[in-house]
Amino acid sequence: MSSIPKPLIYDPPLDPLKIIHQDDDLLVLSKPDGLLSVPGKGAHLADCMESRARAQFPNALLVHRLDMDTSGLFIMAMNKKAQIHLGQQFERRKIDKTYIARVSGHPKQDHGFIDLPLRCDWPNRPMQMVCHDHGKPSQTHWRVIAREQDYRNDRAENQTPAETALIELKPITGRSHQLRVHLQALGFPILGDMLYAPYAVEKTSHRMELHALHITLYHPQSNDRLSFSDPCPF
């Protein structure tokens, strides 16, 4: 796989909690990049989406997670029954998710399907790796939104002109780091990805350019099909 994981320097953004939807059963938030979903090990990693949500909504319960450097839609439940209902939707793949990523390079095809099994890269955890012998089934649909030339990020360290593409991603499974590893395996690492992108690609952006853009789910009480969106910040 790629290199050994770098030491974590945790400096989460201090923006106020952004609420997209809230009712007696469901809480939909917008997670900023750079903020953990759940507390890490040690007091210095206590700040996270879960703790911030509970400070405002004491009954809020975790349903799923996003990687620290991924931004976008973050779903929580407002009671135990709703948590079980939503958790089963994730487990049974009843929830449709759409992500946006900016990657290095130009895919030749306009769309495709990645079917590469993944498992933990134990010597380098939390990194994941493609493993056809012991990996869990992992599938992702992808589509090119735009091919870009001379992409520059004003806050990036590397100001070399870059050939990039905006990719829409629709994961079928929900493995840890699935989109990051699948794109890296395809030859198109995500800009700003400190785990899987080469150094020059990592430093092309000040953040990992992966965002949870859209989600469709069943309301845990009414069972109505609901859709939520969170505009892409990059």
Residue pairs with C-beta under 8 A, 6 or more apart in sequence:
1 121
1 124
1 127
1 129
1 196
2 127
2 184
2 195
2 196
2 197
2 198
4 124
5 124
5 125
5 126
5 127
5 195
6 194
8 40
8 45
10 36
10 40
10 44
10 45
10 47
11 34
12 32
12 34
12 35
12 36
12 47
12 48
13 32
13 33
13 34
13 35
15 32
17 29
17 52
17 53
17 56
18 29
18 30
18 32
19 27
19 28
19 29
19 30
20 28
20 29
20 30
20 73
20 228
20 230
21 27
21 28
21 226
21 228
22 28
22 57
22 78
23 78
24 78
24 79
24 221
25 77
25 78
25 79
25 81
25 82
25 219
25 220
25 221
26 75
26 76
26 77
26 78
26 82
26 86
26 219
26 220
26 226
27 53
27 57
27 60
27 75
27 76
27 77
27 78
28 73
28 74
28 75
28 76
28 215
28 228
29 49
29 53
29 73
29 74
29 75
29 76
30 71
30 72
30 73
30 74
30 230
31 37
31 49
31 66
31 70
31 71
31 72
31 73
31 74
31 212
32 71
33 68
33 69
33 70
33 71
33 207
33 208
33 233
34 68
34 69
34 207
35 47
35 48
35 49
35 52
35 68
36 45
36 47
36 48
36 49
36 68
37 48
37 49
37 50
37 62
37 65
37 66
37 67
37 68
37 74
38 48
38 49
38 50
38 62
38 65
39 45
39 46
39 47
39 48
39 50
39 51
40 46
40 48
49 66
49 74
50 60
50 62
50 76
53 60
53 76
54 60
57 76
57 78
59 78
59 79
60 76
60 77
60 78
61 76
61 77
61 78
61 79
61 80
61 82
61 83
62 76
62 83
63 75
63 76
63 77
63 83
63 86
63 87
63 90
64 74
64 75
64 87
64 90
64 174
66 72
66 74
66 212
67 177
67 180
67 208
67 210
69 192
69 193
69 194
69 207
69 208
69 210
70 99
70 208
70 210
70 211
70 212
71 207
71 210
71 211
71 212
71 230
71 233
72 99
72 211
72 212
72 213
72 230
72 232
73 97
73 212
73 213
73 214
73 215
73 228
73 229
73 230
74 212
75 86
75 215
75 217
77 83
77 85
77 86
77 220
81 220
82 220
82 221
85 218
85 220
86 217
86 220
88 94
89 95
89 217
89 218
90 174
93 172
93 173
94 217
94 218
95 215
95 216
95 217
96 170
96 214
96 215
96 216
96 217
97 170
97 171
97 174
97 212
97 214
97 215
98 168
98 169
98 170
98 212
98 213
98 214
98 215
99 168
99 169
99 170
99 171
99 179
99 210
99 211
99 212
99 213
100 145
100 166
100 167
100 168
100 169
100 210
100 211
100 213
100 232
101 166
101 167
101 169
101 179
101 183
101 190
101 209
101 210
101 211
102 148
102 151
102 164
102 165
102 166
102 167
102 190
102 191
102 205
102 209
102 234
103 164
103 165
103 167
103 183
103 188
103 189
103 190
103 191
104 162
104 163
104 164
104 188
104 189
104 190
104 191
104 197
104 201
104 204
105 163
105 164
105 165
105 187
105 188
106 147
106 163
106 164
106 165
107 144
107 165
107 167
107 186
107 188
109 144
110 143
110 144
111 141
111 142
111 143
111 144
112 141
112 142
112 186
113 139
113 140
113 141
113 142
114 138
114 139
114 140
114 141
114 142
114 182
114 185
114 186
115 137
115 138
115 139
116 130
116 135
116 138
116 181
116 182
116 185
117 130
117 131
117 132
117 134
117 135
117 136
117 137
117 138
118 128
118 129
118 130
118 131
118 135
118 136
118 138
118 175
118 176
118 177
118 178
118 181
119 128
119 129
119 131
119 134
119 135
119 136
120 126
120 127
120 128
120 129
120 176
121 127
121 128
121 129
126 176
126 177
127 177
127 195
127 196
128 175
128 176
128 177
128 178
128 181
129 135
129 181
130 181
130 185
136 173
136 175
137 173
138 173
138 175
138 178
138 182
139 171
139 172
139 173
140 169
140 170
140 171
140 172
140 173
140 178
140 179
140 182
141 169
141 170
141 171
141 172
142 167
142 168
142 169
142 170
142 183
142 186
143 167
143 168
144 165
144 166
144 167
144 168
145 165
145 166
145 167
145 168
146 165
146 166
147 163
147 164
147 165
148 163
148 164
148 165
148 166
149 161
149 163
150 161
150 162
151 161
151 162
151 163
151 164
151 204
152 159
152 161
152 162
153 191
153 204
153 205
153 206
155 206
156 203
156 204
156 205
156 206
157 203
157 206
158 200
158 203
158 204
160 200
160 204
162 191
162 204
164 191
164 204
165 188
167 183
167 188
169 179
169 183
171 178
171 179
177 195
177 196
179 190
179 210
180 189
180 190
180 193
180 195
180 196
180 208
180 210
181 196
183 189
183 190
184 190
184 193
184 196
184 197
189 196
189 197
189 198
189 201
190 196
190 197
190 201
190 208
190 209
190 210
191 197
191 201
191 202
191 204
191 205
191 208
191 209
192 202
192 204
192 205
192 206
192 207
192 208
192 209
193 201
193 202
193 208
193 210
194 202
194 208
205 234
207 234
209 234
211 230
211 232
211 233
211 234
212 230
213 229
213 230
213 231
213 232
214 227
214 228
214 229
214 230
215 227
215 228
216 225
216 226
216 227
216 228
217 225
217 226
218 224
218 225
218 226
219 225
219 226
